């Protein structure tokens, strides 16, 4: 990703995603555009490829694509954050000062079974070095019993006041609470904005609340939702509620919970509003307790590509790759009207690569197949392959990594409404150990880490149980 890649030899190091120079990374933090540049911070353990005392790693970019690595922005140092600078957000205050609001974590017992969490601030005038605020912690005690679990402040401005939402729990019910401040230092508790009705998990992490298309959207990462068929199959989820926040009572009236990305590896998503008025999301491209073979090579974790959010009139969040990613495009391949039949392969034998963008449109009108789709990272004999398929009868998109290489096996399925549609568009971003799929201009997103052999570089299209026509194929080496 940049010249400071300290682990250049691992075949699974990503080419264009945000990673740490080495060692561990989890949530994106403090996404902000400051003095025209995009800043991304992330949870980082600089001394080990495993999670540990959290620091804030830091990169910045002029275009959301090419990232420059900066020095670590926050490290545990004070009584209120001695065991970790946990997740949080960034704002530019009323005087133009870049302000990070984060959670200071303290273990109360050596076995980490009890903790205390404080909300803290740190500021910078150059966007590189940060000073912890003398007023810290800016929130010390929540007015309810959450067993110490209250974290991940997301701060934004509404009219002339600052608001903060925090993820927390009471008993086994996850919830988010709202605070208000005039100066980012002195905070008043308003109340519970939203909480689990018993079906939405025991703890809500990494909340984010923003306005989009005339509605308020709450994105958060609940822990402990039980799997239900094709839904909620990862250890934890990230999803959203759409509604309306009453800034006086703090109550968020909302509809039902919907997962944001229906793949394997997507958690702790955060968003920001950029100077072009866009709402952009980045998530951790992994999941707690997932098998990470790269840890034996000295690193673990990465962030997703930046994704543009849009809200439909039906309250569905669409997630699309930001257009800036076109800057990565190199060699282009184009084909159209390819008739794909069962039992045939090697349609695209001239295209090879481990870093690719693919946009392929499959006809639903000219289709009698029961399944069709795209294969990437295939070995010569197809014993290794990562498959994106559409199951016509079930109207489901399937991300199949059972033969993707080393790592965890698995399939994720997601229903796709194609009623009235003449085609399906798959938009894929393949990096050395990841696949991000966007279907029909952001209606469905599925993300997964894969750990194939470096020689598994073939790409193909396929049909089963009948034929399908690929209306158009465009791919770029990245
Ligand atoms: C989410 C999370 C946050 C916490 C951080 C610690 O993945 O558990 O709630 O602040 O990671 O690294």
Boltz pocket constraint, residues with backbone or C-beta under 6 A from the ligand:
constraints:
  - pocket:
      binder: B
      contacts: [[A, 26], [A, 27], [A, 43], [A, 54], [A, 86], [A, 87], [A, 103], [A, 151], [A, 152], [A, 205], [A, 206], [A, 267], [A, 268]]
      max_distance: 6.0
